[in-house]
Amino acid sequence: MKNIFLGLITACIWCTACNNTDTNSKEAALPEQEKQLRDAINQHPDSLLLKENLIQYFRENSNYGQAITETEKAIQKDSANARLWDIKATLHFLNKDTVNAMSSFEKAIAIDPQPIYRISLGLIYAQTKNAKALSVANWLLADSLAKAGKQAEFIKGFYYSYINDCEKAIPFFDTCVAIDYTYTDAYKEKAICLYNLGQYKEAIKSLEKAVALQSTYDEAYYWLGRCYEKLDQPKEAIMNYQAAIQIDPDYAEAKDALARLGVK
């Protein structure tokens, strides 16, 4: 109320006091880290980095709704910023909203068709059984500057896996690891296809390659557990489920599997 006319000061004292008390209460109620981030933004309102720090703060606390709200505020001031649309898309995806995630990635690509945005969109298309995934993959393969051959092959394999054409998916995952033998996600996705085809021993071989490359790969251990369970080897299954939980204590599927096997 700094710019109020002198003649209105007396009349507005009560209202001003109430407003200030309400504002101070809200500020006092904020967590200290959030308050510091908002104070920094108030001091430097044009700093995109500070706004991204606030968005990341909410993301790290799994408050995706508020993170999206803060991102939308930033977009209102800079709607042609592809990075902000990418951030918004990622947040929607984390919030299990694939429709708005796709829409936001498409907007980012319309502004700046970077390969990284196309890869993200292609993966969501694949996961939602949208054949546009193949078009995105072909675009990545056709653009030599993108240097995204393994990602393009992975998108194709991912798409065929999600539409339950596992036999068609596996060669694409094989191509991925032929391009980059350290591509652990390709080993895991191939193993899931082999599992769905009932080829549990072959799936184990693929998963063992993944954990050899990344010893903290919780999903690979989980799928190893599932394979050993199918092979009626409960001791090995339990060991791998426990390894998954040791890496991620909140791994619900692994906990359920252990409970199913009588392990608390």
Backbone as JSON, one array per atom type, in Angstrom:
{
  "sequence": "MKNIFLGLITACIWCTACNNTDTNSKEAALPEQEKQLRDAINQHPDSLLLKENLIQYFRENSNYGQAITETEKAIQKDSANARLWDIKATLHFLNKDTVNAMSSFEKAIAIDPQPIYRISLGLIYAQTKNAKALSVANWLLADSLAKAGKQAEFIKGFYYSYINDCEKAIPFFDTCVAIDYTYTDAYKEKAICLYNLGQYKEAIKSLEKAVALQSTYDEAYYWLGRCYEKLDQPKEAIMNYQAAIQIDPDYAEAKDALARLGVK",
  "N": [[0.83, -1.2, 0.0], [2.07, 1.21, -0.51], [1.84, 3.36, -2.31], [-0.49, 4.73, -1.79], [-2.99, 7.33, -1.63], [-2.79, 10.16, 0.59], [-5.22, 10.97, 1.74], [-6.67, 8.63, 1.89], [-5.46, 6.98, 3.65], [-6.12, 6.77, 6.42], [-8.69, 5.67, 6.3], [-8.16, 3.19, 5.26], [-6.58, 1.82, 7.04], [-7.34, -0.35, 8.72], [-8.1, -2.3, 6.9], [-5.7, -2.61, 5.55], [-4.06, -3.55, 7.58], [-5.27, -6.02, 8.09], [-4.84, -7.31, 5.62], [-2.05, -7.41, 5.52], [-1.5, -8.98, 7.73], [-2.64, -11.38, 6.91], [-1.08, -11.98, 4.67], [1.45, -12.17, 5.86], [1.0, -14.36, 7.48], [0.62, -16.38, 5.61], [3.13, -16.42, 4.41], [4.67, -17.13, 6.61], [3.78, -19.67, 6.94], [4.89, -21.09, 4.9], [7.23, -23.61, 3.86], [10.68, -23.35, 4.76], [12.61, -23.58, 2.68], [11.07, -23.26, 0.35], [10.12, -20.67, 0.82], [12.51, -19.2, 0.69], [13.19, -19.61, -2.0], [11.03, -18.38, -3.3], [11.31, -15.78, -2.37], [13.72, -15.11, -3.59], [12.93, -15.12, -6.27], [11.12, -13.02, -6.24], [12.87, -10.94, -5.87], [14.37, -11.1, -8.18], [12.66, -11.13, -10.68], [12.84, -11.74, -13.39], [14.46, -13.88, -13.74], [14.89, -16.9, -15.14], [16.18, -19.17, -14.3], [15.92, -19.17, -11.5], [13.18, -19.55, -11.3], [12.98, -22.08, -12.4], [14.34, -23.46, -10.43], [12.51, -23.34, -8.34], [10.41, -24.79, -9.46], [11.69, -27.27, -9.69], [12.05, -27.81, -7.02], [9.42, -28.38, -6.15], [8.97, -30.57, -7.77], [10.85, -32.44, -6.81], [9.72, -32.98, -4.39], [7.57, -34.41, -5.11], [5.3, -32.97, -5.67], [3.65, -32.53, -8.07], [1.51, -31.19, -9.2], [1.66, -28.51, -8.21], [4.15, -27.88, -9.22], [3.61, -27.93, -11.96], [1.82, -25.81, -12.07], [3.51, -23.64, -11.42], [5.21, -23.78, -13.6], [3.46, -23.2, -15.68], [2.91, -20.54, -15.07], [5.37, -19.41, -15.68], [5.43, -19.94, -18.42], [3.36, -18.33, -19.33], [4.59, -15.89, -19.38], [6.59, -16.31, -21.15], [5.97, -17.77, -23.69], [7.13, -18.87, -25.91], [9.23, -20.41, -25.22], [10.83, -23.26, -25.56], [12.03, -25.01, -23.77], [10.61, -24.67, -21.38], [8.15, -25.78, -22.09], [8.96, -28.36, -22.46], [9.7, -29.03, -19.84], [7.18, -28.81, -18.65], [5.84, -30.87, -19.99], [7.26, -33.13, -19.09], [6.62, -33.04, -16.36], [3.85, -33.46, -16.45], [3.88, -36.05, -17.4], [5.11, -37.41, -15.26], [3.09, -37.03, -13.5], [1.3, -38.79, -14.35], [-0.25, -38.12, -16.56], [-0.61, -38.6, -19.59], [-1.78, -37.54, -21.88], [-1.71, -34.68, -21.73], [1.02, -34.52, -21.47], [1.98, -35.43, -23.96], [0.86, -33.42, -25.59], [2.24, -31.15, -24.66], [4.92, -31.8, -25.23], [4.72, -31.88, -28.01], [4.22, -29.2, -28.48], [6.65, -28.1, -27.64], [8.35, -29.16, -29.59], [7.31, -27.98, -31.87], [8.19, -25.4, -31.5], [10.95, -25.67, -31.21], [12.53, -28.05, -32.78], [14.19, -30.1, -31.41], [16.15, -33.1, -31.2], [16.1, -34.4, -28.66], [13.64, -33.71, -27.56], [11.95, -34.94, -29.36], [12.63, -37.61, -28.97], [11.64, -38.04, -26.37], [8.9, -37.6, -26.83], [8.42, -39.64, -28.67], [8.78, -41.92, -27.07], [6.63, -41.7, -25.31], [4.52, -41.84, -27.1], [4.93, -44.51, -27.9], [4.5, -45.89, -25.49], [1.84, -45.42, -25.13], [0.73, -46.86, -27.11], [0.6, -45.68, -29.6], [0.87, -45.37, -32.99], [2.31, -43.3, -34.09], [4.73, -43.27, -32.93], [6.5, -44.76, -34.47], [6.87, -43.12, -36.67], [8.18, -40.97, -35.5], [10.53, -42.27, -34.71], [11.58, -42.98, -37.22], [12.07, -40.45, -38.24], [14.14, -39.63, -36.55], [16.11, -41.46, -37.31], [16.52, -40.7, -39.91], [17.68, -38.23, -39.71], [20.82, -37.37, -39.7], [22.28, -35.67, -38.11], [21.06, -35.8, -35.7], [21.99, -38.01, -34.34], [20.85, -40.23, -33.01], [20.42, -42.96, -33.23], [20.3, -45.36, -31.65], [18.34, -44.66, -29.81], [16.17, -44.33, -31.49], [15.79, -46.94, -32.48], [15.18, -48.15, -30.07], [12.74, -46.91, -29.41], [11.11, -47.99, -31.41], [11.2, -50.73, -30.72], [10.08, -50.55, -28.19], [7.51, -49.65, -28.79], [6.43, -51.86, -30.26], [6.58, -53.77, -28.27], [4.72, -52.81, -26.43], [2.37, -53.1, -27.87], [2.11, -55.72, -27.74], [3.51, -57.29, -29.58], [5.86, -59.03, -29.3], [7.82, -60.62, -30.53], [8.45, -59.14, -32.75], [9.47, -56.93, -31.56], [11.87, -57.6, -30.22], [14.19, -57.8, -32.05], [14.72, -55.07, -32.5], [15.56, -54.16, -29.99], [17.87, -55.68, -29.81], [19.35, -54.46, -31.82], [19.75, -52.0, -30.63], [21.57, -52.59, -28.49], [23.64, -53.49, -29.99], [24.51, -51.2, -31.15], [25.15, -49.74, -28.87], [26.49, -51.28, -26.31], [26.18, -50.84, -23.63], [23.63, -50.08, -23.11], [21.43, -50.38, -20.91], [18.63, -50.35, -20.5], [17.62, -51.41, -22.83], [18.39, -54.1, -22.67], [16.8, -54.86, -20.51], [14.16, -54.38, -21.44], [14.11, -56.13, -23.6], [14.29, -58.5, -22.17], [11.82, -58.49, -20.85], [10.11, -58.88, -22.99], [10.96, -61.45, -23.75], [10.24, -62.82, -21.45], [7.43, -62.55, -21.58], [7.03, -64.16, -23.73], [7.49, -66.58, -22.65], [10.08, -67.44, -22.45], [12.03, -67.84, -20.22], [14.64, -68.46, -19.28], [16.27, -67.36, -21.25], [15.54, -64.72, -20.93], [16.61, -64.23, -18.41], [19.36, -64.29, -19.01], [19.61, -61.94, -20.5], [18.9, -60.03, -18.58], [20.89, -60.43, -16.68], [23.07, -59.39, -17.99], [22.36, -56.73, -17.93], [22.41, -56.08, -15.14], [25.05, -56.59, -14.64], [26.25, -54.5, -15.9], [25.06, -52.38, -14.61], [24.87, -52.27, -11.4], [23.01, -51.33, -9.64], [20.49, -51.52, -10.7], [17.38, -51.61, -10.15], [14.94, -52.43, -11.39], [15.75, -54.44, -13.13], [16.6, -56.43, -11.35], [14.15, -56.99, -10.19], [12.73, -58.12, -12.35], [14.35, -60.31, -12.79], [13.72, -61.73, -10.5], [11.05, -62.35, -11.09], [11.35, -64.01, -13.3], [12.81, -66.18, -12.17], [10.91, -67.02, -10.39], [8.95, -68.01, -12.1], [10.36, -70.17, -13.03], [10.23, -71.81, -10.95], [12.03, -71.44, -8.85], [12.25, -70.45, -6.0], [14.05, -69.5, -4.01], [16.07, -68.11, -5.42], [14.44, -66.24, -6.64], [13.43, -64.78, -4.45], [15.81, -63.67, -3.46], [16.49, -61.88, -5.53], [14.26, -60.18, -5.62], [14.54, -59.03, -3.11], [16.94, -57.71, -3.5], [16.12, -55.75, -5.28], [14.43, -54.22, -3.63], [16.25, -53.39, -1.74], [17.65, -51.53, -3.17], [15.63, -49.77, -3.98], [13.6, -48.91, -1.6], [10.88, -48.4, -1.72], [9.73, -49.97, -3.63], [6.98, -51.18, -4.74], [5.91, -53.37, -6.23], [7.87, -55.32, -5.98], [7.8, -55.75, -3.24], [5.22, -56.8, -3.01], [5.6, -59.17, -4.41], [7.38, -60.55, -2.76], [5.76, -60.85, -0.51], [3.89, -62.55, -1.59], [5.42, -64.79, -1.8], [5.68, -65.45, 0.78], [7.43, -63.99, 2.36], [8.21, -61.55, 4.68]],
  "CA": [[0.0, 0.0, 0.0], [3.01, 2.32, -0.41], [1.5, 4.47, -3.17], [-1.85, 5.16, -1.53], [-3.12, 8.75, -1.38], [-2.83, 10.5, 2.0], [-6.59, 11.06, 2.22], [-7.25, 7.3, 2.04], [-4.66, 6.19, 4.58], [-6.86, 6.49, 7.64], [-9.81, 4.8, 6.0], [-7.7, 1.87, 4.86], [-5.64, 1.26, 8.01], [-7.8, -1.65, 9.19], [-8.03, -3.23, 5.78], [-4.29, -2.86, 5.29], [-3.55, -4.4, 8.66], [-5.77, -7.38, 7.87], [-4.17, -7.89, 4.46], [-0.67, -7.68, 5.86], [-1.49, -10.12, 8.65], [-2.93, -12.58, 6.12], [0.1, -12.25, 3.84], [2.53, -12.63, 6.72], [0.67, -15.71, 7.94], [0.88, -17.3, 4.5], [4.58, -16.54, 4.25], [5.21, -17.88, 7.74], [3.38, -21.07, 6.81], [5.67, -21.73, 3.85], [8.49, -24.25, 4.25], [11.77, -22.39, 4.65], [13.25, -23.63, 1.37], [10.16, -22.64, -0.62], [10.11, -19.23, 1.08], [13.75, -18.63, 0.15], [13.1, -19.63, -3.46], [10.07, -17.35, -3.73], [11.93, -14.48, -2.09], [14.73, -14.87, -4.63], [12.2, -14.8, -7.5], [10.57, -11.66, -6.07], [13.98, -10.0, -6.03], [14.84, -11.2, -9.57], [11.49, -11.71, -11.37], [13.13, -12.13, -14.78], [15.4, -15.0, -13.74], [14.29, -18.2, -15.45], [16.87, -20.17, -13.49], [15.29, -19.2, -10.17], [11.85, -20.16, -11.46], [13.2, -23.52, -12.6], [14.71, -24.01, -9.13], [11.26, -23.51, -7.59], [9.71, -25.92, -10.09], [12.41, -28.48, -9.31], [11.77, -28.04, -5.59], [8.13, -29.07, -6.06], [9.13, -31.87, -8.41], [11.58, -33.33, -5.91], [8.8, -33.32, -3.31], [6.45, -35.11, -5.75], [4.15, -32.08, -5.76], [3.67, -32.24, -9.51], [0.48, -30.19, -9.51], [2.19, -27.17, -7.97], [5.25, -27.69, -10.17], [2.98, -27.59, -13.24], [1.28, -24.44, -11.92], [4.63, -22.69, -11.51], [5.7, -23.82, -14.99], [2.48, -22.47, -16.5], [3.13, -19.11, -14.8], [6.55, -19.01, -16.46], [5.06, -20.0, -19.84], [2.54, -17.15, -19.62], [5.5, -14.76, -19.64], [7.55, -16.69, -22.21], [5.28, -18.91, -24.3], [7.94, -19.41, -27.0], [10.38, -21.08, -24.62], [10.63, -24.71, -25.73], [12.47, -25.7, -22.56], [9.51, -24.66, -20.41], [7.16, -26.76, -22.55], [9.57, -29.67, -22.17], [9.55, -29.22, -18.39], [5.76, -29.05, -18.38], [5.53, -32.21, -20.5], [7.84, -34.11, -18.17], [5.83, -33.02, -15.13], [2.57, -34.12, -16.74], [4.16, -37.49, -17.49], [5.32, -37.88, -13.89], [1.78, -36.95, -12.85], [0.5, -39.83, -15.03], [-1.16, -37.47, -17.52], [0.1, -38.75, -20.87], [-2.42, -36.7, -22.9], [-1.1, -33.35, -21.66], [2.46, -34.68, -21.7], [2.17, -35.45, -25.42], [0.53, -32.09, -26.12], [3.31, -30.21, -24.31], [6.1, -32.14, -26.02], [4.43, -31.45, -29.38], [4.4, -27.74, -28.49], [8.1, -27.84, -27.57], [8.93, -29.51, -30.89], [6.87, -26.96, -32.83], [9.02, -24.22, -31.26], [12.36, -26.02, -31.41], [12.49, -29.51, -33.01], [15.4, -30.79, -30.96], [16.01, -34.56, -31.09], [15.78, -34.84, -27.3], [12.19, -33.58, -27.38], [11.33, -35.97, -30.2], [12.83, -38.9, -28.3], [10.68, -38.1, -25.27], [7.57, -37.76, -27.4], [8.35, -40.98, -29.26], [8.63, -42.9, -26.0], [5.25, -41.62, -24.81], [3.68, -42.44, -28.16], [5.09, -45.96, -27.84], [3.89, -46.39, -24.26], [0.39, -45.31, -25.27], [0.38, -47.68, -28.27], [0.32, -44.77, -30.71], [1.77, -45.7, -34.11], [3.16, -42.15, -34.4], [6.06, -43.58, -32.4], [7.33, -45.23, -35.57], [7.2, -41.94, -37.48], [9.22, -40.24, -34.76], [11.77, -43.06, -34.81], [12.1, -42.85, -38.6], [12.61, -39.08, -38.36], [15.43, -39.63, -35.86], [17.05, -42.23, -38.11], [16.79, -39.97, -41.15], [18.45, -37.03, -39.4], [22.16, -37.8, -39.3], [22.77, -34.77, -37.08], [20.43, -36.14, -34.42], [22.83, -39.02, -33.69], [19.94, -40.87, -32.07], [20.07, -44.25, -33.8], [19.91, -46.35, -30.64], [17.06, -44.24, -29.23], [15.13, -44.59, -32.49], [15.54, -48.38, -32.46], [14.53, -48.46, -28.8], [11.34, -46.47, -29.53], [10.4, -48.98, -32.21], [11.04, -51.92, -29.9], [9.17, -50.2, -27.11], [6.16, -49.61, -29.37], [5.97, -53.22, -30.56], [6.4, -54.44, -26.99], [3.47, -52.35, -25.82], [1.21, -53.63, -28.59], [2.21, -57.18, -27.54], [4.17, -58.0, -30.68], [7.18, -59.17, -28.7], [8.77, -61.18, -31.49], [8.9, -58.05, -33.63], [10.17, -55.95, -30.74], [13.19, -58.06, -29.78], [15.31, -57.4, -32.93], [15.05, -53.65, -32.32], [16.38, -54.06, -28.77], [19.18, -56.23, -30.16], [20.06, -53.43, -32.57], [20.16, -50.98, -29.65], [22.79, -52.98, -27.77], [24.7, -53.61, -30.99], [25.01, -49.82, -31.28], [25.73, -49.36, -27.57], [26.33, -52.47, -25.46], [25.88, -50.42, -22.25], [22.26, -49.58, -23.06], [20.8, -51.35, -20.0], [17.17, -50.4, -20.67], [17.32, -52.3, -23.96], [18.47, -55.47, -22.15], [15.64, -55.1, -19.66], [12.95, -54.46, -22.26], [14.19, -57.39, -24.33], [13.99, -59.56, -21.21], [10.38, -58.48, -20.61], [9.52, -59.54, -24.16], [11.25, -62.89, -23.64], [9.39, -63.3, -20.35], [6.06, -62.66, -22.1], [7.03, -65.29, -24.67], [7.74, -67.79, -21.89], [11.49, -67.82, -22.58], [12.53, -67.29, -18.97], [16.1, -68.6, -19.18], [16.85, -66.35, -22.14], [15.29, -63.43, -20.29], [17.6, -64.11, -17.33], [20.65, -63.96, -19.62], [19.58, -60.52, -20.86], [18.87, -59.25, -17.34], [22.2, -60.53, -16.04], [23.94, -58.42, -18.68], [21.97, -55.4, -17.45], [22.9, -55.83, -13.77], [26.51, -56.57, -14.71], [26.61, -53.15, -16.31], [24.54, -51.42, -13.63], [24.56, -53.11, -10.23], [21.9, -50.72, -8.89], [19.33, -51.5, -11.59], [16.33, -52.27, -9.38], [13.95, -53.08, -12.25], [16.34, -55.68, -13.65], [16.53, -57.42, -10.28], [12.74, -57.36, -10.04], [12.37, -59.05, -13.43], [15.06, -61.55, -12.51], [12.88, -62.41, -9.53], [9.86, -62.89, -11.76], [11.79, -65.13, -14.13], [13.13, -67.32, -11.31], [9.65, -67.5, -9.83], [8.33, -68.84, -13.14], [11.15, -71.4, -13.15], [10.04, -72.51, -9.67], [13.25, -71.34, -8.05], [11.87, -69.38, -5.08], [15.19, -68.92, -3.29], [16.68, -67.11, -6.31], [13.45, -65.19, -6.84], [13.42, -63.96, -3.23], [17.09, -62.95, -3.42], [16.46, -60.78, -6.48], [13.26, -59.21, -5.16], [15.14, -58.31, -1.99], [17.94, -56.8, -4.07], [15.38, -54.61, -5.85], [13.96, -53.4, -2.52], [17.41, -52.77, -1.11], [17.98, -50.36, -4.0], [14.47, -48.88, -3.88], [12.76, -49.4, -0.5], [9.47, -48.18, -2.01], [9.38, -50.76, -4.81], [5.75, -51.86, -4.31], [5.74, -54.65, -6.91], [8.81, -56.28, -5.38], [7.26, -56.07, -1.92], [4.08, -57.69, -3.22], [6.13, -60.47, -4.82], [7.92, -61.2, -1.55], [4.61, -61.26, 0.31], [3.3, -63.7, -2.26], [6.3, -65.93, -1.52], [5.7, -65.68, 2.22], [8.53, -63.26, 3.0], [7.77, -60.24, 5.18]],
  "C": [[0.87, 1.25, 0.0], [2.56, 3.54, -1.2], [0.1, 5.01, -2.95], [-1.88, 6.66, -1.24], [-3.32, 9.02, 0.11], [-4.25, 10.49, 2.54], [-7.23, 9.71, 2.45], [-6.55, 6.48, 3.11], [-5.47, 5.8, 5.8], [-7.96, 5.49, 7.4], [-9.37, 3.37, 5.74], [-6.79, 1.2, 5.88], [-6.06, -0.15, 8.43], [-7.68, -2.71, 8.11], [-6.59, -3.61, 5.5], [-3.7, -3.79, 6.34], [-4.0, -5.84, 8.47], [-5.05, -8.06, 6.73], [-2.74, -8.26, 4.78], [-0.56, -8.89, 6.78], [-1.7, -11.42, 7.89], [-1.72, -12.97, 5.29], [1.24, -12.81, 4.67], [2.28, -14.06, 7.21], [0.97, -16.73, 6.87], [2.37, -17.52, 4.32], [5.19, -17.37, 5.37], [4.91, -19.37, 7.62], [4.19, -21.82, 5.75], [6.88, -22.45, 4.42], [9.65, -23.3, 3.96], [12.41, -22.39, 3.26], [12.38, -22.98, 0.3], [10.15, -21.13, -0.44], [11.36, -18.56, 0.5], [13.72, -18.56, -1.37], [12.17, -18.54, -3.96], [10.62, -15.94, -3.47], [12.95, -14.12, -3.17], [14.06, -14.49, -5.95], [11.62, -13.39, -7.41], [11.65, -10.61, -6.27], [14.49, -9.97, -7.48], [13.75, -11.85, -10.43], [11.75, -12.17, -12.8], [14.07, -13.33, -14.87], [14.67, -16.33, -13.98], [14.9, -19.3, -14.59], [16.23, -20.29, -12.11], [13.91, -19.84, -10.23], [11.97, -21.68, -11.64], [13.6, -24.19, -11.27], [13.47, -24.26, -8.27], [10.46, -24.69, -8.14], [10.35, -27.23, -9.67], [12.17, -28.83, -7.84], [10.46, -28.81, -5.43], [8.21, -30.46, -6.68], [9.79, -32.87, -7.47], [10.73, -33.78, -4.73], [7.53, -34.0, -3.82], [5.17, -34.28, -5.77], [4.04, -31.6, -7.21], [2.63, -31.2, -9.9], [0.98, -28.77, -9.33], [3.35, -26.87, -8.91], [4.71, -27.29, -11.54], [2.44, -26.17, -13.19], [2.38, -23.4, -12.07], [5.19, -22.63, -12.93], [4.76, -23.04, -15.9], [2.59, -20.96, -16.29], [4.3, -18.61, -15.64], [6.23, -18.99, -17.95], [4.22, -18.8, -20.23], [3.4, -15.94, -19.97], [6.46, -15.04, -20.79], [7.04, -17.94, -22.92], [6.08, -19.56, -25.44], [9.19, -20.11, -26.49], [10.16, -22.59, -24.65], [11.02, -25.48, -24.48], [11.36, -25.76, -21.52], [8.43, -25.66, -20.8], [7.66, -28.18, -22.3], [9.43, -30.01, -20.68], [8.11, -29.56, -18.05], [5.37, -30.46, -18.83], [6.03, -33.28, -19.55], [7.05, -34.19, -16.87], [4.48, -33.7, -15.32], [2.78, -35.64, -16.79], [4.35, -38.09, -16.1], [4.02, -37.91, -13.12], [0.77, -37.91, -13.5], [-0.59, -39.24, -15.94], [-0.48, -37.49, -18.89], [-0.49, -37.85, -21.96], [-1.78, -35.31, -22.9], [0.41, -33.41, -21.83], [2.76, -34.66, -23.2], [1.94, -34.07, -26.02], [1.66, -31.09, -25.86], [4.6, -30.51, -25.06], [5.91, -31.7, -27.48], [4.62, -29.95, -29.51], [5.89, -27.39, -28.46], [8.75, -28.08, -28.92], [8.54, -28.49, -31.95], [7.72, -25.69, -32.71], [10.47, -24.5, -31.63], [12.46, -27.54, -31.55], [13.78, -30.24, -32.64], [15.16, -32.3, -30.87], [15.59, -35.03, -29.71], [14.28, -34.75, -27.02], [11.46, -34.65, -28.18], [11.48, -37.36, -29.57], [11.82, -39.07, -27.18], [9.27, -38.33, -25.79], [7.39, -39.15, -27.99], [8.13, -42.05, -28.22], [7.21, -42.89, -25.43], [4.28, -42.17, -25.83], [3.73, -43.97, -28.06], [4.34, -46.53, -26.64], [2.37, -46.33, -24.32], [-0.12, -46.02, -26.52], [-0.03, -46.85, -29.48], [1.35, -45.0, -31.81], [2.62, -44.51, -34.56], [4.58, -42.35, -33.87], [7.01, -44.0, -33.51], [7.76, -44.08, -36.47], [8.3, -41.13, -36.82], [10.56, -40.96, -34.88], [12.4, -42.93, -36.19], [12.69, -41.47, -38.82], [14.0, -39.03, -37.72], [16.5, -40.36, -36.67], [17.46, -41.48, -39.38], [17.67, -38.74, -40.93], [19.82, -37.44, -38.86], [22.73, -36.93, -38.19], [22.2, -35.1, -35.71], [21.28, -37.13, -33.63], [22.03, -39.79, -32.63], [19.48, -42.23, -32.59], [19.59, -45.25, -32.76], [18.57, -45.98, -30.01], [15.91, -44.52, -30.2], [14.77, -46.08, -32.51], [14.81, -48.79, -31.17], [13.05, -48.08, -28.86], [10.53, -47.49, -30.33], [10.16, -50.27, -31.41], [10.03, -51.71, -28.79], [7.72, -50.22, -27.61], [5.63, -51.02, -29.61], [5.78, -54.04, -29.28], [5.06, -54.08, -26.37], [2.23, -52.81, -26.58], [1.25, -55.17, -28.6], [2.69, -57.94, -28.77], [5.63, -58.18, -30.29], [8.22, -59.71, -29.68], [9.3, -60.11, -32.44], [9.72, -57.03, -32.86], [11.63, -56.33, -30.47], [14.34, -57.65, -30.72], [15.7, -55.93, -32.79], [15.88, -53.44, -31.06], [17.78, -54.63, -29.0], [20.02, -55.21, -30.92], [20.56, -52.33, -31.64], [21.48, -51.36, -28.99], [23.94, -53.25, -28.73], [25.34, -52.23, -31.22], [25.74, -49.4, -30.02], [25.47, -50.49, -26.57], [26.01, -52.11, -24.02], [24.44, -49.95, -22.07], [21.4, -50.55, -22.23], [19.29, -51.45, -20.17], [16.78, -51.34, -21.81], [17.4, -53.76, -23.52], [17.22, -55.81, -21.33], [14.36, -55.25, -20.47], [12.94, -55.73, -23.12], [13.81, -58.55, -23.41], [12.49, -59.63, -20.93], [9.66, -59.15, -21.77], [9.74, -61.05, -24.09], [10.4, -63.53, -22.54], [7.96, -63.52, -20.85], [5.92, -63.8, -23.11], [7.3, -66.62, -23.96], [9.17, -68.27, -21.95], [12.27, -67.27, -21.38], [14.05, -67.38, -18.84], [16.82, -67.58, -20.07], [16.68, -64.96, -21.55], [16.31, -63.18, -19.17], [18.97, -63.71, -17.89], [20.72, -62.46, -19.96], [19.63, -59.64, -19.62], [20.21, -59.3, -16.62], [23.21, -59.6, -16.69], [23.65, -57.01, -18.16], [22.55, -55.13, -16.06], [24.43, -55.89, -13.7], [27.02, -55.19, -15.07], [26.19, -52.1, -15.29], [24.04, -52.2, -12.41], [23.41, -52.56, -9.39], [20.62, -50.64, -9.72], [18.2, -52.29, -10.95], [15.32, -53.01, -10.25], [14.47, -54.4, -12.82], [16.3, -56.78, -12.6], [15.09, -57.91, -10.09], [12.34, -58.38, -11.11], [13.15, -60.36, -13.33], [14.25, -62.39, -11.52], [11.67, -63.06, -10.18], [10.22, -64.1, -12.62], [12.08, -66.37, -13.28], [11.86, -67.89, -10.66], [8.93, -68.4, -10.83], [9.06, -70.17, -13.31], [11.09, -72.24, -11.87], [11.34, -72.6, -8.89], [13.05, -70.2, -7.05], [13.03, -68.73, -4.35], [15.85, -67.82, -4.13], [15.73, -65.94, -6.55], [13.46, -64.22, -5.66], [14.68, -63.09, -3.17], [17.05, -61.72, -4.33], [15.4, -59.73, -6.12], [13.82, -58.38, -4.02], [16.21, -57.34, -2.47], [17.27, -55.56, -4.64], [14.93, -53.66, -4.75], [15.11, -52.72, -1.79], [17.82, -51.5, -1.86], [16.88, -49.32, -3.91], [13.52, -49.41, -2.81], [11.25, -49.24, -0.75], [8.98, -48.97, -3.22], [8.19, -51.66, -4.46], [5.6, -53.24, -4.93], [6.66, -55.72, -6.33], [8.34, -56.69, -3.99], [6.09, -57.05, -2.03], [4.55, -59.1, -3.59], [6.68, -61.23, -3.62], [6.79, -61.68, -0.65], [3.95, -62.51, -0.27], [4.1, -64.97, -1.98], [6.46, -66.19, -0.01], [6.81, -65.0, 2.97], [8.02, -61.89, 3.41], [8.9, -59.23, 5.13]]
}
